[in-house]
Amino acid sequence: MDCVFYVHGRGGSAGECRHYIPLFPGCEVTGIDLKASVPWEAGREIRDALGAIRDRCDSVILVAVSIGAYFSMCAEIEDMIARAYFVSPIVDMEKLIGGMMARAGVSESKLREKRLIQTASGETLSWEYLRYVRSHPLHWNVPTRVLMGENDVFTDAETMRAFAQAHGAPLCVMKNAEHWFHTEEQMRFLDEWIGNGEAEYFKDRGRQT
């Protein structure tokens, strides 16, 4: 039996995985409630949770959303994953942090000195987080499909295209959609995108056998 492992984005939960049950018939669908908010701890949570289900699965399909996709790429789980679907993934965390710093008027030297800075928007800037991101560039070698909204404010299309090209990941962009896929129309688009991806996967596998 194949398993689908769901990693939520910020503010999400493992319960969101229930949406994907009808999209992967015959698969066990499960998710994780991440407790950590930093990649080195979240990655460990993801790796441990995958290790717990791996023995009962023929293969694992990863579905990861937003920062959950970034955490998954930091988790050193490539050998556990057969293929992946990323929805609005964060693929350049250093660029995202740099934008937050610029908007808050925080220089790198000030962040290095203070270590933690709370911004007016409620975000916390962390020197340790930035150092981790810089010292752990993303390495991802899993067949992956990527979906993003045309109006995503966290990752621009150019950055996403560069990631997709570098990783051989087909990129789908939904017009007039934002970072968070949640409306009925957006979720219907997401469902069709996964359905098309699965159909293409089994078509290709049929050619190889």
PyMOL commands that set and color helices and strands:
alter all, ss='L'
color gray80, all
select helices_A, chain A and resi 14-23+39-54+67-73+78-80+93-104+108-114+127-135+157-167+184-208
alter helices_A, ss='H'
color red, helices_A
select strands_A, chain A and resi 2-7+28-32+59-65+83-87+116-118+124-126+144-149+171-174
alter strands_A, ss='S'
color yellow, strands_A
deselect
rebuild
show_as cartoon
